[in-house]
Amino acid sequence: MSVVDAIRGLAAEAAQALGLEVVEASFHRSPGGGALRVTIDRPGPPGVGIDDCQRFSGAFERLLDERDPIEESYVLEVSSPGLDRPIQTDDDVRRNTGRRVEVELREPVEGSRSFRGVLQGLRGDALLLRPDGGPEIELPRPLVMRARQEMELRPHEKRGKGRGRRGRA
């Protein structure tokens, strides 16, 4: 069994015990020490947060210490997939079902090439999306140029009423 296979197995074991899933696991060797990177997620909203990453990191480190599959020194990096990660595979769709997404198409469907709403899953070879205030719509996967979680942008809050002062260098 390769080091990467052992790492993936241990990561999956730690994740499953916490109700999480491993999206990616990789190990990169370098002269100064390796980098062990694991990306985790949880199906549906709200996904994973910092607490989940910390809990997974602790559980995974215990397994790594017990079974010792990596001989050299390394740094462990645990993260979530991030909002800008594309939704491409069936597993990506399953994990993102119930989350708000943005989908851009190569050709219009029902007069539009851009959709936002809650991902409902798959039906055959189509993404099922419930746009805000509208009925569920099927978006054929061959037409999908890009699909990802919707990024919520909040307006910048102003602090105080005055203008900032400029200093001189």
N, C-alpha and C positions, 0 to 999 in steps of 0.2 A: 504494500500500500504506500502511495506517495505521501509526502508531507502535506501537500495541499488537500488530498483526499481525507487524511486524518483530521486536519483542521476543520474541513467542512463538516465532517461527521460530528466532531465535538461541538462545533458551533450550533449545528442543528439540534443536538441533544440539549444544550443549554437554553436555546431559544424556545423549544417546545415546552420545556418545564415552566417557562414564564408566559406561555400563550403568545409567543412571537414567532416570526419566520425569518430565516436567513435569505436575503435577496442576493447577496454576493459575499464571497469570502476569497481572499487572495493573500499570498505571501510573496514578498519581494525581498530578495537577498541583496545586500550591499556590503562593501568592505567594513563600514563602521557598525554594522548590525542591521537586522532585517526589519521590515515593516509588515505587520500582520493587520490587514484591513478587513473589517466585517461590517456589512450594511444590513440592518434589520428593519422589519416593518411589522405591522399588525393589520389584518384585514379590516376594511371598513373605517369609518370615522372613529376616532380622530387620528388614527395612525400612532406613531411612536413619538415620545418626547424625551427630554433629557433624563428624567427619572428612569425610563425604560432602558435607555442606553447604559446608565450607571448600574442598574440591576443586572442586565445582561453581561456587562463587562466583569462584574464580580463573580458571577456564576461561571462564566467562560474561563476566567483566570484560574479558578479553583480546579476545573477540569484539566486545563493545560498543565498546571503544577502536578496534578496526580498522575497524568499519563505521559507527560513530557515528550511530545512528538517533535519538538524543534530543538536542535542541539545548540545553535548559536543564540546570541542575545537578539532581542527584537523589541519593538515598540508596538503595543496594541492600540489600534484606532477603531472605535465603534461609532457608527453614525446611522442616520435615517437616510432614505433615498433622496429626500429633498423634493421641493415642489416642482423643480424644473426637469425632473427625471421623466423621460417619455413613457407613456403607457403603450406598450407594444405587444407583449405576450399575453396569453390567456391568464397566466399567473398575475401579471400586472393588472389586468382587468379585474380579476377576482379580488385582489388586495384593495383596489381603489373603488370597488362597488360601494355605493352609499356616500361617496365623497363628491364634492363639487369639482367639476372638470371643465376644461376648455378644449374644444375640438375644431380643427381647421381641415376642410376638405379640398380636394383637387377640383371637384366639380360641384355645382350646387345641388342640394337636396331640399325640396320644398322651398325653392327660391333663395336659399342662403348657403354660404360656404363656411360660415363661422357659427358655432353653437356653444352655449354655456348652460350648465345645469347639473343635476345629480346623476351620476353614472348608475344605471340600474343593472348592468351585467351584459351578457352576450345572448344573442338569439341567432343561432346558425353562424354566419360569417358577418354579423353586424353588431355594432355597439348599440346598446339600448340607453337612451338618454332621456331624462325628464327635464326639459327646459323650464325655467321659472314661469309659472302660470300657464303652462301648456301641457298638452297630452304627450305621452311617451312617443319618441321618434326612433326609428332604426337608421343608423348611419353605417353603410357598407364599409367594412374594413379596407377593401382595396382603394376606396376613395379618401381614406384618412391620410392627410399629410402630417398632422401633428395632433397628439392628444397628451394632455398633462393635467395635473391638479391645477385648479384655479388659484391664482395668487391674489390674496386679499390685500389691497392697498388701502392704508388708512391715511386720511389727510394729515399733514404736518401740523402739529399743535404750535400755536404761537405762545411765547412766554412773555408776559408783561406787555405794556403798551408802548414802551419807548423803543427807539432804534438802537442797535448795538453801537458801541464806540469803536473807533478804529485807533489802533495804537501805531506808533511810529517805530520803525526798526532802527 
